[in-house]
Amino acid sequence: MQGSSVAACSAAGEGAGRAAGGDAETDEERFLREAREKAVLNAQLLAARLKPTEQTTLSQQGQVISQLLSEIAAEGDEDKLTETVSTALQGLDLNAQFQDSSEGEQMTCGQKLAIEIIHLPQASGPFKMALVEELVRCGLDVTAQWRDGRSLGTCGCTLLSGVFWLQGIEESAKLELVKKVLEGGLQVNTEYVERVTKASCGTFLMAGATSCARLEGASKVALLQLLLEAGMDLQVPCQQGRTASTCGSIIAQRLCSAVGTQPNHQADMLLALARGGWRMEGASAGVKAHVQALLSHPDVDQSVRDQLRE
C-alpha cells in the first residue's frame, strides 16, 4: 500500500514538475500519466476492499482471484485485460469458494471476479458484458448462493442486476443473458435478503429493473414475461421491514411508482402480473389509483384497458 502511495505521489510530482519548469507535457504524455495515476488508485481501492482479516481466510483459488483482481485494477488497456482474464480462466475453478472461513463474505471465486469486473471504473460496458458472458460460458454456477452478514442471494441474480445498468449494450443482449442464466438453473423463487427486505430472486430482479434507467420499457415487459415463464410465484410471502406483503404486490408497487416508464408499458406489465396470479384487491390505495388512471390513459391500448378492468 505504501509503495502504491509513493508511486502515485511520484507520478503527480512528475506532472507538477513539468508544469513548474515550463516544459509542458504533450497530450500523449498527459494521457499516460493520468492512466498511471488511475491505475494506482484502482489498485489502492481494491486492496482496501480486501480487509486484513479477510486476506488470511482466502481459499487457494481465492488467493489466485485476489492476485488477478490486482492485475486487472492496474491495467487500463482492454485488449490486455481480456488476454489476462482469458489466460487466467484456463486454470481457475470458478465455483470454488473465495474464502475458506465460514465467517464474513461468502461467495464463489467466479462471482467475486464477475462483480469486480462489472464495477471496473476504467472499462467500457461492452468489455464488461463480454467478460461476464465468458464467465457464464465457462461454467460459472449461477445458482450458487452468496452471503454477506444477514444478506443473502444467488450469483445469477446479482450478476444480472449489475448487467442491467451497463452502458453501451444492446438491450437484446441483456435479455439474452437473462435467458442463459435462467437456462443455467437460476431459481426465481429462491429467497433473497437485502437489508430489511426479504423476497424472491425474481422479485428483486424485477423490482430493480423497474427503476433502471438503462432498460427501455419494452425490455422491462419482456423481462417480466421471462421471469413469469420461469415460474416466478407472485404469491410468495415477502417482508419489507415490519410490513408483510407478496412478491406480486412489491413488483406492482414499484411499477406504479417508477419514473420514466411509459403508461402503455406499465399497463402491459400490470396485466402480465394479473395473468400471473396477482390480484389488485389487496393492493395499496396508491397502486389502485394508478391503475385507475391507466384505464383512462390514451396511450394505453384499449384491449389492455379492457383486460385490466376484468
Summary of the structure (lengths in Angstrom):
residues: 310
radius of gyration: 23.1
end to end distance: 64.0
largest distance: 78.0
contacts: 958
relative contact order: 0.06
helix: 60%
strand: 9%
